[in-house]
């Protein structure tokens, strides 16, 4: 979470990979005893809220469904100067299925 808040410095496939831990948690959460879920729910909600603040939803975020976190992108991307491409996605992010929103800032 800290890296997403400060500015993500890896590419889109790495970002998707990093979200695997949240996917795994979503699968395991219903299997945990209700007492454990009750104890940890506030912590999970807090981390999810930090993630929401540090990211923006995809333009079609209404399709996100239960795994809403997979359809978001960091607000701040740190990249090498040679990877910058003006107002378009930088190298490593060009696979995104939509143009880079103005609210996604790219820093070198």
Biopython code that builds the backbone (N, CA, C, O; Angstrom):
import numpy as np
from Bio.PDB.StructureBuilder import StructureBuilder

atoms = [
    (1, "UNK", "N", (0.812, -1.189, 0.000)),
    (1, "UNK", "CA", (0.000, 0.000, 0.000)),
    (1, "UNK", "C", (0.858, 1.256, 0.000)),
    (1, "UNK", "O", (0.545, 2.231, -0.684)),
    (2, "UNK", "N", (1.934, 1.229, 0.765)),
    (2, "UNK", "CA", (2.797, 2.410, 0.831)),
    (2, "UNK", "C", (3.304, 2.793, -0.554)),
    (2, "UNK", "O", (3.316, 3.973, -0.907)),
    (3, "UNK", "N", (3.720, 1.808, -1.335)),
    (3, "UNK", "CA", (4.267, 2.090, -2.657)),
    (3, "UNK", "C", (3.199, 2.659, -3.589)),
    (3, "UNK", "O", (3.503, 3.529, -4.405)),
    (4, "UNK", "N", (1.989, 2.199, -3.489)),
    (4, "UNK", "CA", (0.917, 2.734, -4.328)),
    (4, "UNK", "C", (0.617, 4.174, -3.916)),
    (4, "UNK", "O", (0.380, 5.026, -4.773)),
    (5, "UNK", "N", (0.625, 4.446, -2.639)),
    (5, "UNK", "CA", (0.369, 5.808, -2.159)),
    (5, "UNK", "C", (1.481, 6.773, -2.564)),
    (5, "UNK", "O", (1.210, 7.905, -2.966)),
    (6, "UNK", "N", (2.722, 6.329, -2.461)),
    (6, "UNK", "CA", (3.866, 7.200, -2.757)),
    (6, "UNK", "C", (4.086, 7.385, -4.243)),
    (6, "UNK", "O", (4.643, 8.399, -4.665)),
    (7, "UNK", "N", (3.665, 6.436, -5.033)),
    (7, "UNK", "CA", (3.856, 6.462, -6.475)),
    (7, "UNK", "C", (4.370, 5.117, -6.926)),
    (7, "UNK", "O", (5.467, 4.708, -6.546)),
    (8, "UNK", "N", (3.596, 4.430, -7.727)),
    (8, "UNK", "CA", (3.948, 3.079, -8.156)),
    (8, "UNK", "C", (5.018, 3.158, -9.233)),
    (8, "UNK", "O", (4.886, 3.922, -10.189)),
    (9, "UNK", "N", (6.073, 2.375, -9.083)),
    (9, "UNK", "CA", (7.204, 2.485, -10.007)),
    (9, "UNK", "C", (7.409, 1.236, -10.859)),
    (9, "UNK", "O", (8.474, 1.060, -11.451)),
    (10, "UNK", "N", (6.424, 0.387, -10.925)),
    (10, "UNK", "CA", (6.516, -0.807, -11.755)),
    (10, "UNK", "C", (5.501, -0.709, -12.882)),
    (10, "UNK", "O", (4.765, 0.274, -12.966)),
    (11, "UNK", "N", (5.448, -1.711, -13.749)),
    (11, "UNK", "CA", (4.554, -1.675, -14.901)),
    (11, "UNK", "C", (3.177, -2.268, -14.565)),
    (11, "UNK", "O", (2.970, -2.819, -13.484)),
    (12, "UNK", "N", (2.255, -2.142, -15.503)),
    (12, "UNK", "CA", (0.884, -2.612, -15.303)),
    (12, "UNK", "C", (0.816, -4.112, -14.990)),
    (12, "UNK", "O", (0.075, -4.493, -14.083)),
    (13, "UNK", "N", (1.563, -4.992, -15.705)),
    (13, "UNK", "CA", (1.505, -6.412, -15.345)),
    (13, "UNK", "C", (1.996, -6.676, -13.915)),
    (13, "UNK", "O", (1.461, -7.545, -13.226)),
    (14, "UNK", "N", (3.006, -5.932, -13.474)),
    (14, "UNK", "CA", (3.475, -6.085, -12.094)),
    (14, "UNK", "C", (2.411, -5.621, -11.103)),
    (14, "UNK", "O", (2.229, -6.228, -10.048)),
    (15, "UNK", "N", (1.717, -4.551, -11.446)),
    (15, "UNK", "CA", (0.644, -4.065, -10.583)),
    (15, "UNK", "C", (-0.442, -5.126, -10.448)),
    (15, "UNK", "O", (-0.924, -5.385, -9.345)),
    (16, "UNK", "N", (-0.826, -5.736, -11.558)),
    (16, "UNK", "CA", (-1.816, -6.819, -11.513)),
    (16, "UNK", "C", (-1.319, -7.976, -10.654)),
    (16, "UNK", "O", (-2.073, -8.551, -9.870)),
    (17, "UNK", "N", (-0.053, -8.304, -10.810)),
    (17, "UNK", "CA", (0.536, -9.381, -10.010)),
    (17, "UNK", "C", (0.511, -9.028, -8.521)),
    (17, "UNK", "O", (0.206, -9.877, -7.683)),
    (18, "UNK", "N", (0.830, -7.780, -8.199)),
    (18, "UNK", "CA", (0.842, -7.348, -6.801)),
    (18, "UNK", "C", (-0.543, -7.447, -6.168)),
    (18, "UNK", "O", (-0.665, -7.585, -4.951)),
    (19, "UNK", "N", (-1.572, -7.376, -6.985)),
    (19, "UNK", "CA", (-2.944, -7.469, -6.462)),
    (19, "UNK", "C", (-3.368, -8.904, -6.163)),
    (19, "UNK", "O", (-4.442, -9.131, -5.606)),
    (20, "UNK", "N", (-2.542, -9.857, -6.524)),
    (20, "UNK", "CA", (-2.886, -11.261, -6.264)),
    (20, "UNK", "C", (-3.082, -11.531, -4.775)),
    (20, "UNK", "O", (-3.904, -12.367, -4.401)),
    (21, "UNK", "N", (-2.341, -10.835, -3.928)),
    (21, "UNK", "CA", (-2.502, -11.046, -2.490)),
    (21, "UNK", "C", (-3.899, -10.625, -2.046)),
    (21, "UNK", "O", (-4.498, -11.268, -1.184)),
    (22, "UNK", "N", (-4.424, -9.541, -2.635)),
    (22, "UNK", "CA", (-5.786, -9.102, -2.277)),
    (22, "UNK", "C", (-6.814, -10.084, -2.840)),
    (22, "UNK", "O", (-7.839, -10.338, -2.207)),
    (23, "UNK", "N", (-6.549, -10.633, -4.015)),
    (23, "UNK", "CA", (-7.434, -11.652, -4.585)),
    (23, "UNK", "C", (-7.483, -12.883, -3.688)),
    (23, "UNK", "O", (-8.554, -13.432, -3.428)),
    (24, "UNK", "N", (-6.323, -13.307, -3.221)),
    (24, "UNK", "CA", (-6.246, -14.477, -2.339)),
    (24, "UNK", "C", (-6.987, -14.209, -1.039)),
    (24, "UNK", "O", (-7.708, -15.073, -0.540)),
    (25, "UNK", "N", (-6.814, -13.027, -0.497)),
    (25, "UNK", "CA", (-7.526, -12.673, 0.727)),
    (25, "UNK", "C", (-9.038, -12.713, 0.511)),
    (25, "UNK", "O", (-9.777, -13.188, 1.373)),
    (26, "UNK", "N", (-9.494, -12.221, -0.627)),
    (26, "UNK", "CA", (-10.931, -12.245, -0.928)),
    (26, "UNK", "C", (-11.462, -13.679, -0.978)),
    (26, "UNK", "O", (-12.592, -13.943, -0.567)),
    (27, "UNK", "N", (-10.646, -14.595, -1.482)),
    (27, "UNK", "CA", (-11.065, -16.000, -1.541)),
    (27, "UNK", "C", (-11.052, -16.649, -0.156)),
    (27, "UNK", "O", (-11.919, -17.460, 0.169)),
    (28, "UNK", "N", (-10.068, -16.284, 0.645)),
    (28, "UNK", "CA", (-9.926, -16.906, 1.964)),
    (28, "UNK", "C", (-10.847, -16.291, 3.018)),
    (28, "UNK", "O", (-11.226, -16.961, 3.978)),
    (29, "UNK", "N", (-11.204, -15.033, 2.842)),
    (29, "UNK", "CA", (-11.976, -14.304, 3.856)),
    (29, "UNK", "C", (-13.232, -15.049, 4.305)),
    (29, "UNK", "O", (-13.441, -15.182, 5.511)),
    (30, "UNK", "N", (-14.073, -15.541, 3.401)),
    (30, "UNK", "CA", (-15.289, -16.239, 3.836)),
    (30, "UNK", "C", (-15.007, -17.550, 4.581)),
    (30, "UNK", "O", (-15.872, -18.054, 5.297)),
    (31, "UNK", "N", (-13.816, -18.091, 4.417)),
    (31, "UNK", "CA", (-13.459, -19.350, 5.064)),
    (31, "UNK", "C", (-12.951, -19.152, 6.484)),
    (31, "UNK", "O", (-12.872, -20.107, 7.257)),
    (32, "UNK", "N", (-12.607, -17.921, 6.826)),
    (32, "UNK", "CA", (-12.107, -17.634, 8.167)),
    (32, "UNK", "C", (-13.251, -17.671, 9.176)),
    (32, "UNK", "O", (-14.395, -17.375, 8.829)),
    (33, "UNK", "N", (-12.952, -18.030, 10.409)),
    (33, "UNK", "CA", (-13.990, -17.989, 11.444)),
    (33, "UNK", "C", (-14.555, -16.574, 11.582)),
    (33, "UNK", "O", (-13.824, -15.594, 11.440)),
    (34, "UNK", "N", (-15.825, -16.475, 11.851)),
    (34, "UNK", "CA", (-16.467, -15.156, 11.945)),
    (34, "UNK", "C", (-15.802, -14.285, 13.002)),
    (34, "UNK", "O", (-15.752, -13.065, 12.842)),
    (35, "UNK", "N", (-15.295, -14.872, 14.068)),
    (35, "UNK", "CA", (-14.604, -14.117, 15.109)),
    (35, "UNK", "C", (-13.350, -13.447, 14.551)),
    (35, "UNK", "O", (-13.070, -12.291, 14.870)),
    (36, "UNK", "N", (-12.606, -14.154, 13.731)),
    (36, "UNK", "CA", (-11.386, -13.606, 13.122)),
    (36, "UNK", "C", (-11.758, -12.492, 12.145)),
    (36, "UNK", "O", (-11.126, -11.436, 12.141)),
    (37, "UNK", "N", (-12.779, -12.720, 11.318)),
    (37, "UNK", "CA", (-13.214, -11.683, 10.375)),
    (37, "UNK", "C", (-13.639, -10.424, 11.126)),
    (37, "UNK", "O", (-13.310, -9.312, 10.711)),
    (38, "UNK", "N", (-14.364, -10.593, 12.221)),
    (38, "UNK", "CA", (-14.827, -9.437, 13.003)),
    (38, "UNK", "C", (-13.649, -8.649, 13.569)),
    (38, "UNK", "O", (-13.668, -7.418, 13.587)),
    (39, "UNK", "N", (-12.634, -9.360, 14.027)),
    (39, "UNK", "CA", (-11.451, -8.702, 14.601)),
    (39, "UNK", "C", (-10.680, -7.941, 13.527)),
    (39, "UNK", "O", (-10.171, -6.853, 13.797)),
    (40, "UNK", "N", (-10.583, -8.477, 12.338)),
    (40, "UNK", "CA", (-9.744, -7.914, 11.276)),
    (40, "UNK", "C", (-10.484, -7.028, 10.278)),
    (40, "UNK", "O", (-9.846, -6.386, 9.443)),
    (41, "UNK", "N", (-11.816, -6.978, 10.343)),
    (41, "UNK", "CA", (-12.584, -6.241, 9.338)),
    (41, "UNK", "C", (-12.206, -4.769, 9.278)),
    (41, "UNK", "O", (-12.066, -4.215, 8.188)),
    (42, "UNK", "N", (-12.040, -4.132, 10.421)),
    (42, "UNK", "CA", (-11.679, -2.704, 10.423)),
    (42, "UNK", "C", (-10.331, -2.473, 9.752)),
    (42, "UNK", "O", (-10.158, -1.496, 9.023)),
    (43, "UNK", "N", (-9.374, -3.368, 9.997)),
    (43, "UNK", "CA", (-8.056, -3.242, 9.373)),
    (43, "UNK", "C", (-8.163, -3.384, 7.857)),
    (43, "UNK", "O", (-7.573, -2.602, 7.112)),
    (44, "UNK", "N", (-8.915, -4.384, 7.407)),
    (44, "UNK", "CA", (-9.113, -4.581, 5.970)),
    (44, "UNK", "C", (-9.816, -3.370, 5.352)),
    (44, "UNK", "O", (-9.411, -2.900, 4.289)),
    (45, "UNK", "N", (-10.844, -2.872, 5.993)),
    (45, "UNK", "CA", (-11.564, -1.700, 5.489)),
    (45, "UNK", "C", (-10.640, -0.490, 5.389)),
    (45, "UNK", "O", (-10.721, 0.277, 4.429)),
    (46, "UNK", "N", (-9.771, -0.318, 6.367)),
    (46, "UNK", "CA", (-8.830, 0.798, 6.374)),
    (46, "UNK", "C", (-7.852, 0.700, 5.205)),
    (46, "UNK", "O", (-7.594, 1.693, 4.524)),
    (47, "UNK", "N", (-7.319, -0.475, 4.975)),
    (47, "UNK", "CA", (-6.374, -0.667, 3.866)),
    (47, "UNK", "C", (-7.083, -0.488, 2.529)),
    (47, "UNK", "O", (-6.533, 0.120, 1.611)),
    (48, "UNK", "N", (-8.294, -1.009, 2.415)),
    (48, "UNK", "CA", (-9.063, -0.828, 1.187)),
    (48, "UNK", "C", (-9.336, 0.656, 0.936)),
    (48, "UNK", "O", (-9.272, 1.113, -0.206)),
    (49, "UNK", "N", (-9.636, 1.397, 1.980)),
    (49, "UNK", "CA", (-9.899, 2.829, 1.818)),
    (49, "UNK", "C", (-8.626, 3.564, 1.387)),
    (49, "UNK", "O", (-8.692, 4.458, 0.543)),
    (50, "UNK", "N", (-7.491, 3.208, 1.942)),
    (50, "UNK", "CA", (-6.217, 3.799, 1.506)),
    (50, "UNK", "C", (-5.997, 3.509, 0.026)),
    (50, "UNK", "O", (-5.560, 4.382, -0.723)),
    (51, "UNK", "N", (-6.297, 2.294, -0.392)),
    (51, "UNK", "CA", (-6.135, 1.896, -1.785)),
    (51, "UNK", "C", (-7.063, 2.713, -2.689)),
    (51, "UNK", "O", (-6.650, 3.165, -3.757)),
    (52, "UNK", "N", (-8.298, 2.898, -2.267)),
    (52, "UNK", "CA", (-9.235, 3.707, -3.057)),
    (52, "UNK", "C", (-8.723, 5.145, -3.227)),
    (52, "UNK", "O", (-8.832, 5.722, -4.309)),
    (53, "UNK", "N", (-8.170, 5.713, -2.159)),
    (53, "UNK", "CA", (-7.665, 7.086, -2.233)),
    (53, "UNK", "C", (-6.419, 7.191, -3.118)),
    (53, "UNK", "O", (-6.204, 8.221, -3.756)),
    (54, "UNK", "N", (-5.611, 6.155, -3.163)),
    (54, "UNK", "CA", (-4.351, 6.185, -3.917)),
    (54, "UNK", "C", (-4.516, 5.752, -5.374)),
    (54, "UNK", "O", (-3.554, 5.783, -6.141)),
    (55, "UNK", "N", (-5.713, 5.356, -5.754)),
    (55, "UNK", "CA", (-5.976, 4.874, -7.108)),
    (55, "UNK", "C", (-7.212, 5.572, -7.672)),
    (55, "UNK", "O", (-7.951, 6.252, -6.959)),
    (56, "UNK", "N", (-7.409, 5.379, -8.968)),
    (56, "UNK", "CA", (-8.647, 5.854, -9.585)),
    (56, "UNK", "C", (-9.321, 4.662, -10.259)),
    (56, "UNK", "O", (-8.639, 3.739, -10.705)),
    (57, "UNK", "N", (-10.643, 4.673, -10.338)),
    (57, "UNK", "CA", (-11.327, 3.570, -11.012)),
    (57, "UNK", "C", (-11.153, 3.640, -12.524)),
    (57, "UNK", "O", (-11.002, 4.718, -13.099)),
    (58, "UNK", "N", (-11.178, 2.482, -13.148)),
    (58, "UNK", "CA", (-11.190, 2.434, -14.606)),
    (58, "UNK", "C", (-12.457, 3.145, -15.087)),
    (58, "UNK", "O", (-13.443, 3.209, -14.353)),
    (59, "UNK", "N", (-12.441, 3.675, -16.299)),
    (59, "UNK", "CA", (-13.646, 4.342, -16.816)),
    (59, "UNK", "C", (-14.905, 3.466, -16.765)),
    (59, "UNK", "O", (-16.004, 3.990, -16.584)),
    (60, "UNK", "N", (-14.766, 2.164, -16.918)),
    (60, "UNK", "CA", (-15.929, 1.270, -16.873)),
    (60, "UNK", "C", (-16.018, 0.555, -15.522)),
    (60, "UNK", "O", (-16.363, -0.625, -15.461)),
    (61, "UNK", "N", (-15.708, 1.270, -14.450)),
    (61, "UNK", "CA", (-15.600, 0.644, -13.125)),
    (61, "UNK", "C", (-16.897, 0.022, -12.642)),
    (61, "UNK", "O", (-16.876, -0.742, -11.677)),
    (62, "UNK", "N", (-18.020, 0.317, -13.272)),
    (62, "UNK", "CA", (-19.276, -0.307, -12.862)),
    (62, "UNK", "C", (-19.254, -1.808, -13.135)),
    (62, "UNK", "O", (-20.058, -2.551, -12.571)),
    (63, "UNK", "N", (-18.348, -2.257, -13.987)),
    (63, "UNK", "CA", (-18.216, -3.681, -14.293)),
    (63, "UNK", "C", (-17.304, -4.407, -13.307)),
    (63, "UNK", "O", (-17.092, -5.613, -13.434)),
    (64, "UNK", "N", (-16.771, -3.696, -12.342)),
    (64, "UNK", "CA", (-15.763, -4.271, -11.447)),
    (64, "UNK", "C", (-16.304, -5.406, -10.592)),
    (64, "UNK", "O", (-15.597, -6.388, -10.365)),
    (65, "UNK", "N", (-17.516, -5.299, -10.120)),
    (65, "UNK", "CA", (-18.094, -6.358, -9.321)),
    (65, "UNK", "C", (-17.381, -6.565, -8.005)),
    (65, "UNK", "O", (-16.902, -5.614, -7.388)),
    (66, "UNK", "N", (-17.314, -7.807, -7.580)),
    (66, "UNK", "CA", (-16.767, -8.138, -6.267)),
    (66, "UNK", "C", (-15.274, -7.812, -6.160)),
    (66, "UNK", "O", (-14.805, -7.462, -5.077)),
    (67, "UNK", "N", (-14.550, -7.912, -7.211)),
    (67, "UNK", "CA", (-13.105, -7.629, -7.172)),
    (67, "UNK", "C", (-12.817, -6.236, -7.722)),
    (67, "UNK", "O", (-12.062, -6.075, -8.680)),
    (68, "UNK", "N", (-13.416, -5.259, -7.115)),
    (68, "UNK", "CA", (-13.325, -3.866, -7.544)),
    (68, "UNK", "C", (-11.882, -3.372, -7.612)),
    (68, "UNK", "O", (-11.564, -2.512, -8.434)),
    (69, "UNK", "N", (-11.005, -3.904, -6.759)),
    (69, "UNK", "CA", (-9.618, -3.434, -6.688)),
    (69, "UNK", "C", (-8.829, -3.750, -7.949)),
    (69, "UNK", "O", (-7.800, -3.124, -8.202)),
    (70, "UNK", "N", (-9.291, -4.712, -8.748)),
    (70, "UNK", "CA", (-8.568, -5.078, -9.966)),
    (70, "UNK", "C", (-8.844, -4.111, -11.106)),
    (70, "UNK", "O", (-8.167, -4.158, -12.134)),
    (71, "UNK", "N", (-9.824, -3.240, -10.940)),
    (71, "UNK", "CA", (-10.200, -2.303, -11.992)),
    (71, "UNK", "C", (-9.915, -0.870, -11.548)),
    (71, "UNK", "O", (-10.735, 0.034, -11.709)),
    (72, "UNK", "N", (-8.724, -0.703, -10.984)),
    (72, "UNK", "CA", (-8.256, 0.618, -10.552)),
    (72, "UNK", "C", (-6.803, 0.759, -10.981)),
    (72, "UNK", "O", (-6.129, -0.235, -11.254)),
    (73, "UNK", "N", (-6.332, 1.974, -11.038)),
    (73, "UNK", "CA", (-4.957, 2.251, -11.447)),
    (73, "UNK", "C", (-4.378, 3.299, -10.492)),
    (73, "UNK", "O", (-5.098, 4.194, -10.049)),
    (74, "UNK", "N", (-3.088, 3.196, -10.173)),
    (74, "UNK", "CA", (-2.487, 4.183, -9.265)),
    (74, "UNK", "C", (-2.606, 5.613, -9.801)),
    (74, "UNK", "O", (-2.497, 5.857, -11.002)),
    (75, "UNK", "N", (-2.830, 6.541, -8.883)),
    (75, "UNK", "CA", (-2.906, 7.960, -9.251)),
    (75, "UNK", "C", (-1.534, 8.503, -9.647)),
    (75, "UNK", "O", (-1.444, 9.409, -10.475)),
    (76, "UNK", "N", (-0.467, 7.957, -9.062)),
    (76, "UNK", "CA", (0.891, 8.444, -9.291)),
    (76, "UNK", "C", (1.772, 7.302, -9.795)),
    (76, "UNK", "O", (1.885, 6.262, -9.147)),
    (77, "UNK", "N", (2.388, 7.505, -10.946)),
    (77, "UNK", "CA", (3.311, 6.530, -11.526)),
    (77, "UNK", "C", (4.694, 7.155, -11.611)),
    (77, "UNK", "O", (4.861, 8.239, -12.170)),
    (78, "UNK", "N", (5.682, 6.470, -11.054)),
    (78, "UNK", "CA", (7.085, 6.899, -11.168)),
    (78, "UNK", "C", (7.720, 6.055, -12.247)),
    (78, "UNK", "O", (7.639, 4.827, -12.215)),
    (79, "UNK", "N", (8.361, 6.719, -13.216)),
    (79, "UNK", "CA", (8.965, 5.999, -14.336)),
    (79, "UNK", "C", (10.316, 6.610, -14.687)),
    (79, "UNK", "O", (10.664, 7.700, -14.232)),
    (80, "UNK", "N", (11.058, 5.891, -15.495)),
    (80, "UNK", "CA", (12.299, 6.421, -16.061)),
    (80, "UNK", "C", (11.917, 7.452, -17.118)),
    (80, "UNK", "O", (10.916, 7.285, -17.816)),
    (81, "UNK", "N", (12.694, 8.496, -17.238)),
    (81, "UNK", "CA", (12.393, 9.567, -18.201)),
    (81, "UNK", "C", (12.228, 9.013, -19.612)),
    (81, "UNK", "O", (11.384, 9.500, -20.365)),
    (82, "UNK", "N", (13.010, 8.014, -19.982)),
    (82, "UNK", "CA", (12.942, 7.447, -21.338)),
    (82, "UNK", "C", (11.636, 6.699, -21.593)),
    (82, "UNK", "O", (11.318, 6.394, -22.743)),
    (83, "UNK", "N", (10.877, 6.400, -20.541)),
    (83, "UNK", "CA", (9.615, 5.659, -20.692)),
    (83, "UNK", "C", (8.412, 6.587, -20.823)),
    (83, "UNK", "O", (7.293, 6.131, -21.054)),
    (84, "UNK", "N", (8.644, 7.884, -20.677)),
    (84, "UNK", "CA", (7.544, 8.844, -20.721)),
    (84, "UNK", "C", (7.111, 9.094, -22.160)),
    (84, "UNK", "O", (7.950, 9.213, -23.052)),
    (85, "UNK", "N", (5.822, 9.173, -22.381)),
    (85, "UNK", "CA", (5.296, 9.391, -23.731)),
    (85, "UNK", "C", (4.250, 10.505, -23.744)),
    (85, "UNK", "O", (3.183, 10.351, -24.340)),
    (86, "UNK", "N", (4.542, 11.574, -23.118)),
    (86, "UNK", "CA", (3.621, 12.707, -23.120)),
    (86, "UNK", "C", (2.369, 12.417, -22.317)),
    (86, "UNK", "O", (2.443, 12.015, -21.156)),
    (87, "UNK", "N", (1.216, 12.622, -22.941)),
    (87, "UNK", "CA", (-0.050, 12.436, -22.229)),
    (87, "UNK", "C", (-0.565, 11.014, -22.309)),
    (87, "UNK", "O", (-1.586, 10.697, -21.698)),
    (88, "UNK", "N", (0.114, 10.150, -23.045)),
    (88, "UNK", "CA", (-0.304, 8.762, -23.159)),
    (88, "UNK", "C", (0.313, 7.944, -22.017)),
    (88, "UNK", "O", (1.125, 8.455, -21.246)),
    (89, "UNK", "N", (-0.076, 6.691, -21.921)),
    (89, "UNK", "CA", (0.497, 5.809, -20.904)),
    (89, "UNK", "C", (1.996, 5.652, -21.141)),
    (89, "UNK", "O", (2.427, 5.585, -22.292)),
    (90, "UNK", "N", (2.794, 5.592, -20.085)),
    (90, "UNK", "CA", (4.226, 5.328, -20.252)),
    (90, "UNK", "C", (4.449, 3.862, -20.614)),
    (90, "UNK", "O", (3.537, 3.040, -20.521)),
    (91, "UNK", "N", (5.680, 3.549, -21.029)),
    (91, "UNK", "CA", (6.028, 2.163, -21.307)),
    (91, "UNK", "C", (5.685, 1.298, -20.102)),
    (91, "UNK", "O", (5.899, 1.696, -18.957)),
    (92, "UNK", "N", (5.162, 0.135, -20.368)),
    (92, "UNK", "CA", (4.775, -0.774, -19.305)),
    (92, "UNK", "C", (3.321, -0.612, -18.892)),
    (92, "UNK", "O", (2.770, -1.467, -18.199)),
    (93, "UNK", "N", (2.708, 0.465, -19.310)),
    (93, "UNK", "CA", (1.294, 0.719, -19.000)),
    (93, "UNK", "C", (0.445, 0.826, -20.268)),
    (93, "UNK", "O", (-0.775, 0.964, -20.189)),
    (94, "UNK", "N", (1.087, 0.762, -21.427)),
    (94, "UNK", "CA", (0.361, 0.957, -22.678)),
    (94, "UNK", "C", (-0.675, -0.128, -22.962)),
    (94, "UNK", "O", (-1.469, 0.009, -23.892)),
    (95, "UNK", "N", (-0.677, -1.195, -22.178)),
    (95, "UNK", "CA", (-1.668, -2.262, -22.357)),
    (95, "UNK", "C", (-3.014, -1.923, -21.727)),
    (95, "UNK", "O", (-3.978, -2.672, -21.884)),
    (96, "UNK", "N", (-3.086, -0.805, -21.019)),
    (96, "UNK", "CA", (-4.354, -0.425, -20.399)),
    (96, "UNK", "C", (-5.402, -0.231, -21.492)),
    (96, "UNK", "O", (-5.106, 0.340, -22.541)),
    (97, "UNK", "N", (-6.615, -0.699, -21.251)),
    (97, "UNK", "CA", (-7.644, -0.671, -22.308)),
    (97, "UNK", "C", (-8.365, 0.669, -22.462)),
    (97, "UNK", "O", (-9.471, 0.720, -23.000)),
    (98, "UNK", "N", (-7.751, 1.736, -21.999)),
    (98, "UNK", "CA", (-8.350, 3.063, -22.109)),
    (98, "UNK", "C", (-7.220, 4.094, -22.078)),
    (98, "UNK", "O", (-6.133, 3.802, -21.579)),
    (99, "UNK", "N", (-7.464, 5.287, -22.602)),
    (99, "UNK", "CA", (-6.437, 6.334, -22.567)),
    (99, "UNK", "C", (-6.120, 6.733, -21.123)),
    (99, "UNK", "O", (-6.963, 6.614, -20.233)),
    (100, "UNK", "N", (-4.908, 7.200, -20.911)),
    (100, "UNK", "CA", (-4.525, 7.607, -19.557)),
    (100, "UNK", "C", (-5.346, 8.817, -19.123)),
    (100, "UNK", "O", (-5.316, 9.865, -19.769)),
    (101, "UNK", "N", (-6.083, 8.660, -18.013)),
    (101, "UNK", "CA", (-6.851, 9.794, -17.508)),
    (101, "UNK", "C", (-5.906, 10.903, -17.012)),
    (101, "UNK", "O", (-4.794, 10.618, -16.567)),
    (102, "UNK", "N", (-6.341, 12.132, -17.089)),
    (102, "UNK", "CA", (-5.535, 13.262, -16.632)),
    (102, "UNK", "C", (-5.238, 13.153, -15.138)),
    (102, "UNK", "O", (-4.249, 13.710, -14.662)),
    (103, "UNK", "N", (-6.078, 12.449, -14.403)),
    (103, "UNK", "CA", (-5.870, 12.315, -12.952)),
    (103, "UNK", "C", (-4.778, 11.318, -12.587)),
    (103, "UNK", "O", (-4.419, 11.193, -11.417)),
    (104, "UNK", "N", (-4.242, 10.599, -13.588)),
    (104, "UNK", "CA", (-3.087, 9.720, -13.351)),
    (104, "UNK", "C", (-1.847, 10.526, -13.719)),
    (104, "UNK", "O", (-1.599, 10.818, -14.889)),
    (105, "UNK", "N", (-1.079, 10.877, -12.699)),
    (105, "UNK", "CA", (0.115, 11.685, -12.910)),
    (105, "UNK", "C", (1.332, 10.793, -13.107)),
    (105, "UNK", "O", (1.495, 9.784, -12.421)),
    (106, "UNK", "N", (2.169, 11.171, -14.036)),
    (106, "UNK", "CA", (3.392, 10.431, -14.329)),
    (106, "UNK", "C", (4.565, 11.305, -13.926)),
    (106, "UNK", "O", (4.686, 12.445, -14.374)),
    (107, "UNK", "N", (5.432, 10.760, -13.072)),
    (107, "UNK", "CA", (6.608, 11.466, -12.582)),
    (107, "UNK", "C", (7.864, 10.754, -13.038)),
    (107, "UNK", "O", (7.900, 9.526, -13.112)),
    (108, "UNK", "N", (8.899, 11.531, -13.344)),
    (108, "UNK", "CA", (10.182, 10.938, -13.746)),
    (108, "UNK", "C", (11.241, 11.309, -12.729)),
    (108, "UNK", "O", (12.398, 10.915, -12.870)),
]
sb = StructureBuilder()
sb.init_structure("model")
sb.init_model(0)
sb.init_chain("A")
sb.init_seg("    ")
for serial, (resi, resn, name, xyz) in enumerate(atoms, 1):
    if name == "N":
        sb.init_residue(resn, " ", resi, " ")
    sb.init_atom(name, np.array(xyz, "f"), 0.0, 1.0, " ", f" {name:<3s}", serial, name[0])
structure = sb.get_structure()
